[in-house]
Amino acid sequence: MHSGSKRKKVEIIALCLSSLLALVFRACCFSSWYFCKRRIARRKLEKEFELPLFDVSSIARATNNFSSQNKLGEGGFGTVYKGALDGGQDIAVKRLSKTSQQGLEEFKNEVICVAKLQHRNLVKLQGCCISGEEKMMIYEYMPNKSLDIFIFDQKKKKMLSWNKRINIIVGIARGLLYLHRDSRQRIIHRDLKASNVLLDLELNPKISDFGLAKIVGVNETADRTKRISGTRGYISPEYAAHGIFSLKSDVFSFGVLVLEIVSGRKNNYVFDADQDETLLGHAWKLNMEGRAIELVDESIAESCDVAQVIRSIHVGLLCVQQRPDDRPNMSGAVKMLVNDAPVVALPQPKEPAFFTGSVQAAAVKAELSPANHSTVSLNEVTITSLTPR
């Protein structure tokens, strides 16, 4: 009787052990399949992105577990942190918020778009991280942060001599020209502004933040969106009023940026309260009256190259003209900036868009009116409903 009971226990133990071994075997098979699948997916993404993929753990370690002390900035998309990789290389990590409207496909499109850009005046994307809900982009770190910190600060703006400023203007122009003409894909940035221009150790400019960038075909002249994005004051009138954007929309933003860099004033600065005169309107009036040099930032007024300053203002005003067709392309803008021909040889700029602050506000509100949409030709990119005054 005891031997039968003993045999039964042995059988039960053997059955349990075999079941356990079967479970372990299945777990090992599943684990092997899972990690193999992850490796294949990782290689596929790396090939698709043409970039290295980072693990969440390595980025968390690099940013001191996303410490608030490492935070560089924050926006609607998420947060940017400074980090240092194991090898000591400094990086900037753009960590998308889990509530961001940018989904996985949009994120992948942005990464693919930026990964293929190689230019000294564009911030270099060094890798990315995708893990569950975590989506991060790893950029080269810019020690001097963004241009707006310098040009709009009464003390720091003095660090930007005229030679530094013209170098920044031409660098931004060359970076945009690369996006519009020389990169593998034609790209409209759609959010060019002072805070999206980063400065390296030598204060060389690098265009950043391609979250709103749009790839356009060779034969495309314009595109349209119902959702207006970007920053008021930098967006072109046709985009603000009708949702139409093109390469000339970036040209407009560049023109605003040029006038800001020369003057050290924000685009929404009101020079004449009675007339609600903005930076663009004030610059145009001074230029028409032959007093363009008066626009220059007083911190560099005595040391600047007067001819270069006047030329830069002139080019900036050509870029912010009301009609897109009147604005130069970036190739033309670069040539005018670096050419030594007299300013009188350049085209005369027409009255700029958003001459006053009230017109600028009205143009943005106009997007809410469906009636305005019928006055636009996508092929010619012309506007008939906006007036500058």
TISEVEX-477940 format. One record per residue (C-alpha): residue number from 1; x, y, z. Coordinates in nm, 2 decimals. Layout:
<sites>
SITE:NUM:X:Y:Z
...
</sites>
This chain:
<sites>
SITE:1:0.00:0.00:0.00
SITE:2:0.28:0.23:0.09
SITE:3:0.47:0.15:-0.23
SITE:4:0.16:0.23:-0.44
SITE:5:0.12:0.57:-0.26
SITE:6:0.49:0.63:-0.31
SITE:7:0.46:0.55:-0.68
SITE:8:0.17:0.78:-0.72
SITE:9:0.36:1.07:-0.56
SITE:10:0.65:1.01:-0.80
SITE:11:0.41:1.01:-1.09
SITE:12:0.26:1.34:-0.97
SITE:13:0.60:1.50:-0.92
SITE:14:0.72:1.38:-1.26
SITE:15:0.40:1.52:-1.42
SITE:16:0.45:1.85:-1.25
SITE:17:0.81:1.86:-1.35
SITE:18:0.73:1.78:-1.71
SITE:19:0.46:2.05:-1.71
SITE:20:0.70:2.30:-1.56
SITE:21:0.97:2.21:-1.81
SITE:22:0.71:2.25:-2.09
SITE:23:0.62:2.59:-1.96
SITE:24:0.98:2.69:-1.94
SITE:25:1.05:2.57:-2.29
SITE:26:0.75:2.76:-2.42
SITE:27:0.86:3.07:-2.23
SITE:28:1.21:3.04:-2.38
SITE:29:1.07:2.99:-2.73
SITE:30:0.83:3.29:-2.68
SITE:31:1.12:3.50:-2.54
SITE:32:1.35:3.41:-2.82
SITE:33:1.07:3.48:-3.08
SITE:34:0.99:3.81:-2.91
SITE:35:1.35:3.94:-2.89
SITE:36:1.41:3.82:-3.24
SITE:37:1.11:4.01:-3.36
SITE:38:1.23:4.32:-3.18
SITE:39:1.57:4.30:-3.33
SITE:40:1.42:4.26:-3.68
SITE:41:1.18:4.55:-3.62
SITE:42:1.48:4.76:-3.48
SITE:43:1.69:4.68:-3.79
SITE:44:1.40:4.77:-4.01
SITE:45:1.35:5.10:-3.84
SITE:46:1.72:5.18:-3.85
SITE:47:1.72:5.10:-4.22
SITE:48:1.41:5.31:-4.27
SITE:49:1.53:5.60:-4.07
SITE:50:1.90:5.58:-4.18
SITE:51:1.97:5.66:-3.81
SITE:52:2.08:5.47:-3.50
SITE:53:1.80:5.38:-3.25
SITE:54:1.86:5.45:-2.88
SITE:55:1.71:5.25:-2.59
SITE:56:1.50:5.44:-2.34
SITE:57:1.73:5.33:-2.06
SITE:58:2.04:5.49:-2.23
SITE:59:1.85:5.82:-2.29
SITE:60:1.72:5.82:-1.93
SITE:61:2.07:5.77:-1.81
SITE:62:2.20:6.04:-2.04
SITE:63:1.95:6.30:-1.91
SITE:64:1.97:6.20:-1.54
SITE:65:1.63:6.03:-1.57
SITE:66:1.48:6.33:-1.74
SITE:67:1.57:6.56:-1.45
SITE:68:1.42:6.91:-1.44
SITE:69:1.78:7.04:-1.40
SITE:70:1.85:6.91:-1.75
SITE:71:1.54:7.07:-1.90
SITE:72:1.63:7.31:-2.19
SITE:73:1.28:7.41:-2.29
SITE:74:0.91:7.30:-2.32
SITE:75:0.64:7.34:-2.57
SITE:76:0.31:7.19:-2.70
SITE:77:0.50:6.90:-2.85
SITE:78:0.68:6.81:-2.53
SITE:79:1.01:6.88:-2.35
SITE:80:1.37:6.92:-2.46
SITE:81:1.65:6.80:-2.23
SITE:82:2.02:6.83:-2.23
SITE:83:2.20:6.49:-2.20
SITE:84:2.54:6.33:-2.22
SITE:85:2.60:5.99:-2.38
SITE:86:2.82:5.73:-2.22
SITE:87:3.11:5.84:-2.44
SITE:88:3.07:6.20:-2.31
SITE:89:2.90:6.35:-2.62
SITE:90:2.65:6.62:-2.53
SITE:91:2.30:6.58:-2.69
SITE:92:1.96:6.75:-2.69
SITE:93:1.67:6.51:-2.64
SITE:94:1.33:6.61:-2.78
SITE:95:1.08:6.40:-2.58
SITE:96:0.73:6.41:-2.72
SITE:97:0.45:6.45:-2.48
SITE:98:0.23:6.15:-2.45
SITE:99:-0.07:6.38:-2.51
SITE:100:0.10:6.52:-2.83
SITE:101:-0.12:6.50:-3.14
SITE:102:0.17:6.36:-3.33
SITE:103:0.11:5.99:-3.38
SITE:104:0.37:5.72:-3.46
SITE:105:0.34:5.77:-3.84
SITE:106:0.37:6.14:-3.82
SITE:107:0.67:6.10:-3.59
SITE:108:0.83:5.85:-3.83
SITE:109:0.77:6.09:-4.12
SITE:110:0.94:6.38:-3.93
SITE:111:1.24:6.15:-3.84
SITE:112:1.28:6.03:-4.20
SITE:113:1.25:6.39:-4.33
SITE:114:1.51:6.53:-4.09
SITE:115:1.75:6.23:-4.10
SITE:116:1.83:6.29:-4.47
SITE:117:1.93:6.66:-4.41
SITE:118:2.30:6.73:-4.41
SITE:119:2.40:7.09:-4.40
SITE:120:2.62:7.31:-4.17
SITE:121:2.32:7.54:-4.11
SITE:122:2.08:7.27:-4.00
SITE:123:2.08:7.10:-3.66
SITE:124:2.19:6.74:-3.71
SITE:125:1.96:6.46:-3.60
SITE:126:2.18:6.19:-3.44
SITE:127:1.92:5.93:-3.36
SITE:128:1.58:5.86:-3.22
SITE:129:1.40:5.64:-2.97
SITE:130:1.07:5.46:-3.01
SITE:131:0.94:5.24:-2.72
SITE:132:0.57:5.20:-2.65
SITE:133:0.43:5.55:-2.59
SITE:134:0.78:5.70:-2.57
SITE:135:0.89:5.89:-2.89
SITE:136:1.22:6.09:-2.87
SITE:137:1.45:6.26:-3.11
SITE:138:1.82:6.30:-3.03
SITE:139:1.99:6.61:-3.17
SITE:140:2.34:6.76:-3.15
SITE:141:2.36:7.00:-2.86
SITE:142:2.39:7.37:-2.92
SITE:143:2.56:7.54:-2.63
SITE:144:2.44:7.89:-2.71
SITE:145:2.08:7.79:-2.73
SITE:146:1.85:8.00:-2.96
SITE:147:1.89:8.33:-3.14
SITE:148:1.60:8.50:-2.96
SITE:149:1.79:8.48:-2.63
SITE:150:2.06:8.71:-2.78
SITE:151:1.89:8.95:-3.01
SITE:152:1.60:9.04:-2.78
SITE:153:1.80:9.07:-2.46
SITE:154:1.95:9.42:-2.38
SITE:155:2.27:9.27:-2.25
SITE:156:2.33:8.97:-2.46
SITE:157:2.26:9.15:-2.79
SITE:158:2.58:9.34:-2.74
SITE:159:2.76:9.00:-2.79
SITE:160:2.64:9.00:-3.15
SITE:161:2.85:9.24:-3.35
SITE:162:2.74:9.33:-3.71
SITE:163:2.98:9.07:-3.85
SITE:164:2.82:8.80:-3.63
SITE:165:2.47:8.92:-3.74
SITE:166:2.54:8.92:-4.11
SITE:167:2.70:8.57:-4.07
SITE:168:2.38:8.45:-3.90
SITE:169:2.16:8.61:-4.17
SITE:170:2.35:8.45:-4.45
SITE:171:2.38:8.12:-4.27
SITE:172:2.00:8.10:-4.22
SITE:173:1.95:8.19:-4.59
SITE:174:2.19:7.91:-4.70
SITE:175:2.01:7.66:-4.47
SITE:176:1.68:7.75:-4.62
SITE:177:1.82:7.74:-4.97
SITE:178:1.94:7.38:-4.90
SITE:179:1.59:7.28:-4.78
SITE:180:1.42:7.44:-5.08
SITE:181:1.65:7.34:-5.36
SITE:182:1.96:7.13:-5.27
SITE:183:1.84:6.85:-5.04
SITE:184:1.72:6.52:-5.16
SITE:185:1.36:6.63:-5.09
SITE:186:1.22:6.98:-5.13
SITE:187:1.11:7.09:-4.78
SITE:188:0.90:7.38:-4.65
SITE:189:1.00:7.45:-4.29
SITE:190:0.67:7.64:-4.20
SITE:191:0.79:7.76:-3.86
SITE:192:1.11:7.96:-3.91
SITE:193:1.15:8.21:-3.62
SITE:194:1.42:8.34:-3.39
SITE:195:1.36:8.07:-3.13
SITE:196:1.40:7.79:-3.39
SITE:197:1.75:7.91:-3.49
SITE:198:2.01:7.76:-3.26
SITE:199:2.37:7.89:-3.22
SITE:200:2.68:7.67:-3.19
SITE:201:2.99:7.76:-2.99
SITE:202:3.11:8.01:-3.25
SITE:203:2.75:8.16:-3.28
SITE:204:2.70:7.99:-3.62
SITE:205:2.33:7.95:-3.69
SITE:206:2.15:7.62:-3.73
SITE:207:1.78:7.59:-3.82
SITE:208:1.59:7.35:-3.59
SITE:209:1.25:7.21:-3.51
SITE:210:1.10:7.04:-3.82
SITE:211:0.78:6.93:-3.65
SITE:212:0.57:7.13:-3.90
SITE:213:0.79:7.07:-4.21
SITE:214:0.63:6.96:-4.53
SITE:215:0.79:6.77:-4.82
SITE:216:0.67:6.90:-5.15
SITE:217:0.71:6.76:-5.50
SITE:218:0.93:6.91:-5.77
SITE:219:0.63:7.05:-5.96
SITE:220:0.42:7.16:-5.66
SITE:221:0.39:7.53:-5.62
SITE:222:0.17:7.54:-5.31
SITE:223:-0.03:7.33:-5.06
SITE:224:-0.32:7.41:-4.84
SITE:225:-0.42:7.31:-4.48
SITE:226:-0.73:7.38:-4.27
SITE:227:-0.52:7.38:-3.96
SITE:228:-0.31:7.69:-3.93
SITE:229:0.02:7.63:-3.74
SITE:230:0.33:7.83:-3.69
SITE:231:0.39:8.16:-3.50
SITE:232:0.20:8.48:-3.55
SITE:233:0.42:8.75:-3.69
SITE:234:0.63:8.51:-3.89
SITE:235:0.36:8.34:-4.09
SITE:236:0.28:8.48:-4.44
SITE:237:-0.05:8.65:-4.52
SITE:238:-0.16:8.39:-4.76
SITE:239:-0.10:8.12:-4.50
SITE:240:-0.26:8.32:-4.21
SITE:241:-0.57:8.41:-4.41
SITE:242:-0.62:8.10:-4.64
SITE:243:-0.41:7.82:-4.51
SITE:244:-0.19:7.82:-4.82
SITE:245:0.18:7.76:-4.78
SITE:246:0.46:7.74:-5.02
SITE:247:0.84:7.79:-5.04
SITE:248:0.76:8.16:-5.05
SITE:249:0.60:8.13:-4.70
SITE:250:0.94:8.04:-4.57
SITE:251:1.09:8.34:-4.76
SITE:252:0.84:8.57:-4.58
SITE:253:0.94:8.43:-4.24
SITE:254:1.31:8.47:-4.34
SITE:255:1.24:8.84:-4.42
SITE:256:1.09:8.90:-4.08
SITE:257:1.39:8.73:-3.92
SITE:258:1.63:8.95:-4.11
SITE:259:1.46:9.27:-3.99
SITE:260:1.46:9.14:-3.63
SITE:261:1.83:9.06:-3.64
SITE:262:1.92:9.40:-3.79
SITE:263:1.70:9.60:-3.55
SITE:264:1.72:9.39:-3.23
SITE:265:1.34:9.43:-3.21
SITE:266:1.06:9.17:-3.21
SITE:267:0.83:9.17:-3.51
SITE:268:0.53:9.27:-3.30
SITE:269:0.71:9.57:-3.16
SITE:270:0.50:9.88:-3.22
SITE:271:0.70:10.18:-3.33
SITE:272:0.41:10.43:-3.37
SITE:273:0.12:10.36:-3.13
SITE:274:-0.11:10.61:-3.31
SITE:275:-0.07:10.43:-3.65
SITE:276:-0.02:10.08:-3.49
SITE:277:0.30:10.06:-3.70
SITE:278:0.49:9.73:-3.67
SITE:279:0.85:9.65:-3.74
SITE:280:0.77:9.57:-4.11
SITE:281:0.58:9.89:-4.16
SITE:282:0.84:10.10:-3.98
SITE:283:1.13:9.94:-4.18
SITE:284:0.95:10.00:-4.51
SITE:285:0.88:10.37:-4.43
SITE:286:1.24:10.43:-4.33
SITE:287:1.36:10.26:-4.65
SITE:288:1.13:10.47:-4.87
SITE:289:1.25:10.79:-4.70
SITE:290:1.62:10.70:-4.75
SITE:291:1.66:10.65:-4.37
SITE:292:1.69:10.27:-4.35
SITE:293:2.01:10.29:-4.14
SITE:294:1.80:10.43:-3.86
SITE:295:1.65:10.08:-3.81
SITE:296:1.98:9.93:-3.70
SITE:297:2.02:9.82:-3.34
SITE:298:2.18:10.10:-3.14
SITE:299:2.42:9.85:-2.98
SITE:300:2.60:9.81:-3.32
SITE:301:2.51:10.14:-3.48
SITE:302:2.86:10.29:-3.46
SITE:303:3.05:9.97:-3.56
SITE:304:2.83:9.82:-3.84
SITE:305:2.90:9.82:-4.21
SITE:306:2.64:10.07:-4.33
SITE:307:2.62:9.94:-4.69
SITE:308:2.57:9.58:-4.57
SITE:309:2.30:9.69:-4.32
SITE:310:2.11:9.88:-4.58
SITE:311:2.14:9.59:-4.82
SITE:312:2.01:9.34:-4.56
SITE:313:1.71:9.56:-4.48
SITE:314:1.64:9.59:-4.85
SITE:315:1.65:9.21:-4.90
SITE:316:1.44:9.16:-4.58
SITE:317:1.17:9.40:-4.72
SITE:318:1.17:9.22:-5.06
SITE:319:1.10:8.90:-4.87
SITE:320:0.80:9.03:-4.67
SITE:321:0.61:9.17:-4.97
SITE:322:0.24:9.11:-4.98
SITE:323:0.22:8.89:-5.29
SITE:324:0.42:8.56:-5.29
SITE:325:0.51:8.62:-5.66
SITE:326:0.68:8.94:-5.57
SITE:327:0.91:8.78:-5.31
SITE:328:1.25:8.64:-5.43
SITE:329:1.33:8.27:-5.39
SITE:330:1.60:8.18:-5.15
SITE:331:1.85:8.15:-5.43
SITE:332:1.79:8.51:-5.52
SITE:333:1.80:8.62:-5.16
SITE:334:2.14:8.46:-5.10
SITE:335:2.28:8.62:-5.41
SITE:336:2.16:8.96:-5.31
SITE:337:2.30:8.93:-4.96
SITE:338:2.65:8.83:-5.07
SITE:339:2.67:9.04:-5.38
SITE:340:2.86:9.37:-5.37
SITE:341:2.64:9.54:-5.63
SITE:342:2.49:9.87:-5.52
SITE:343:2.14:9.86:-5.36
SITE:344:2.00:10.08:-5.63
SITE:345:2.05:9.78:-5.87
SITE:346:1.81:9.57:-5.66
SITE:347:1.43:9.57:-5.72
SITE:348:1.24:9.82:-5.51
SITE:349:1.03:9.65:-5.24
SITE:350:0.66:9.71:-5.24
SITE:351:0.46:9.78:-4.92
SITE:352:0.49:9.48:-4.69
SITE:353:0.22:9.26:-4.57
SITE:354:0.10:9.32:-4.21
SITE:355:0.20:9.69:-4.23
SITE:356:0.02:9.74:-3.90
SITE:357:-0.06:9.52:-3.61
SITE:358:-0.44:9.54:-3.67
SITE:359:-0.40:9.41:-4.02
SITE:360:-0.19:9.12:-3.89
SITE:361:-0.46:9.03:-3.64
SITE:362:-0.74:9.07:-3.91
SITE:363:-0.55:8.84:-4.14
SITE:364:-0.53:8.56:-3.89
SITE:365:-0.90:8.60:-3.81
SITE:366:-0.99:8.59:-4.18
SITE:367:-0.91:8.22:-4.18
SITE:368:-1.23:8.17:-4.00
SITE:369:-1.43:8.31:-4.29
SITE:370:-1.50:8.04:-4.56
SITE:371:-1.58:8.32:-4.81
SITE:372:-1.21:8.41:-4.83
SITE:373:-1.11:8.07:-4.96
SITE:374:-1.27:8.12:-5.30
SITE:375:-1.03:8.41:-5.39
SITE:376:-0.71:8.20:-5.40
SITE:377:-0.55:8.02:-5.69
SITE:378:-0.33:7.73:-5.58
SITE:379:-0.14:7.72:-5.91
SITE:380:-0.05:8.09:-5.91
SITE:381:-0.05:8.14:-5.53
SITE:382:-0.22:8.48:-5.55
SITE:383:-0.42:8.66:-5.29
SITE:384:-0.70:8.91:-5.37
SITE:385:-0.88:8.96:-5.04
SITE:386:-0.60:9.09:-4.82
SITE:387:-0.49:9.45:-4.81
SITE:388:-0.18:9.58:-4.62
SITE:389:-0.36:9.87:-4.45
</sites>
